[in-house]
């Protein structure tokens, strides 16, 4: 692998390891494919990245599922070849819909469960509990709506978020 491709593949791998979206190996595969001059076979990818073919095969499936890589036929070859997607907007739509929206909906489900637990409780909840839950639900509801708008390719007015949970201005005071 040449120095430029290695630098990008390793840099994407490091970024992915911190993001929790892709694994380090998946990002390295994407980087290699993105800078390659054409589609590569599993054997070629494994050789370039010094990985086993089975490891590359497992990781490539995830990349195909996320629309970051697509399978391509190469004339004269019976092997599967792969190339990186270049429609980053489509790839981000998929990531937002599958990863972030799922997480947001987990928070919304937790808020609904907390509301139900509050209603079933024999003791009176703290005075501001209902308000806090409502604000949390409104905030994550807007995030969910924002992700839905992004996935549809629509604009989302971020200033609506400030109306739900006011942003702190300036530096926080030390106590």
Residue pairs with C-beta under 8 A, 6 or more apart in sequence:
1 9
1 32
1 48
1 49
4 35
5 31
5 32
5 35
5 36
5 48
8 31
8 34
8 35
9 27
9 28
9 29
9 31
9 32
9 35
9 49
10 28
10 31
11 31
12 27
12 28
12 30
12 31
13 24
13 25
13 27
13 28
13 31
14 24
15 27
16 22
16 23
16 24
16 26
16 27
17 23
17 24
17 27
21 95
21 99
22 30
22 62
22 63
22 66
22 68
23 59
23 62
25 49
25 51
25 55
25 59
26 59
26 62
26 63
26 68
28 49
29 45
29 49
29 56
29 59
29 60
29 63
29 69
30 63
30 68
30 69
30 84
32 40
32 45
32 48
32 49
33 39
33 40
33 45
33 69
33 82
33 83
33 84
34 84
34 86
36 83
36 84
38 74
38 83
39 72
39 74
39 81
39 82
39 83
40 48
40 81
40 82
40 83
41 74
41 77
41 79
41 80
41 81
41 82
42 53
42 56
42 57
42 60
42 79
42 80
42 82
43 53
43 79
45 51
45 56
45 60
45 82
46 52
46 53
46 55
46 56
49 56
60 69
60 82
63 69
63 82
64 70
64 71
64 82
66 91
66 94
66 95
66 98
67 85
67 87
67 90
67 91
67 94
68 84
68 85
68 91
69 82
69 83
69 84
69 85
70 82
70 83
70 85
71 80
71 81
71 82
72 81
72 82
72 83
73 80
73 81
74 81
85 91
89 153
92 150
93 150
93 151
93 153
96 147
96 150
96 151
97 147
97 151
100 147
101 144
101 147
101 148
101 151
104 140
104 143
104 144
104 147
105 144
107 136
107 140
108 137
108 140
108 141
108 144
111 133
111 136
111 137
111 140
112 137
114 133
115 133
118 125
118 129
118 130
118 133
135 164
135 165
138 164
139 161
139 164
139 165
142 160
142 161
142 164
143 161
145 156
146 156
146 158
149 155
149 156
150 156
